[in-house]
Amino acid sequence: DKKSLIHPSNLIRCFQTFHFALGVNQVCNCNHERLLVRSTEDRKMEVFAWVDEQREKNSRAFYRLLEQGRATWTPRDIFNRCCVKWLVDGPVQYDEYDGFYDSYSPRNGCNGCQRDHPRITLRYDANRKSTIAIMSHRLDPFVRCLNGLVAEEKAWPHSATEYHIDGYLRANKTTLCSHDGFGNHLIVVERGAMEASDAAQASELEEREQSSRAAKRPRTDEGEGSFVLDVGDFEKAMGIVVKHSLQIDLQDDPLTLYCMRQVCKSFKKIATSIASAKVKTLDLSITPLVDGRERYGEWKLDGY
């Protein structure tokens, strides 16, 4: 009943039950927060462990790369000043999203360091129409490449680090970039040199073409030692030759007459006249190889 509900003892019990439930709820919230903190810390520890593992893994890969570089890029005292990442892969490489392929990998190229970055710089010598190759560092792969051109008599050394190569710059750059001793990122062209070389090469090709065209044109000058024969004069001269000797020499040579007909119109005219004159002097007779006279009569050789 209503009196029992508002009894002091019942109120005390309700109050105690409410406080108990509130305390249990607070304890549960605290435990949940502790679990969240522990899981976050565990994840951080896992991430740190993975990062350390990747660093150690790629550190070993970098030292292997360094040993390979020391074996290839000799002498060692020069190599020790150089960036091995630059020598192997060149500048830093990006993917299509403008980010690194692998920020931990040693095979990602050099993103800018304080070490030396060796290269061969190409210039164009307009006076000699040749290419100048300058080594920034006298490393053995560079020296072997350029000395190979010297052995082929395509280049010659000008100094310890400078070589002169025959020919224009573009072709020589292609030759050096195709060398399998190092990557083509180590071959660079001085600004403006390629354009100057291409312009000089185009000018030379144009001059050669004009000279070739001039050599193919018939000579029309009447200077000393030159003689130009007119077509009419040529026919008159050949008529005299035919009349005195060529007629007799070629009248019994049908093969030569046939060849003359293929040379030009003038020769065709001469060969036709010789052949026509020869045909007129021939005594030709027809001997039918049929038995028509016995079978059909003397004037019906064909049977009709």
Buried (B, 14 or more C-beta within 10 A) or exposed (E): EEEEEEEEEEEEEEEEEEEEEEEEEEEEEEEEEEEEEEEEEEEEEEEEEEEEEBEEEBEEBBEEBBEEBEEBBBEEEBBEEBBBBBBBBBEBBEEEEEEBEEEBBBBBBBEEEEBBBBBBBBBBBEEEBBBBBBBBBEBBBBBEBBBBBBEEEBBEBEEEBBBBBBBBBBEBBEBBEEBEBBBEBBBEBBEEBBEBBBEBBEEEEEEEEEEEEEEEEEEEEEEEEEEEEEEEEEEEEBBEEBEEEBBEEBBEEEEBBEEBBEEEEBBBBBBEEBBEEBEEEEEEEEEEEEEBEEEBEEEEBEEE
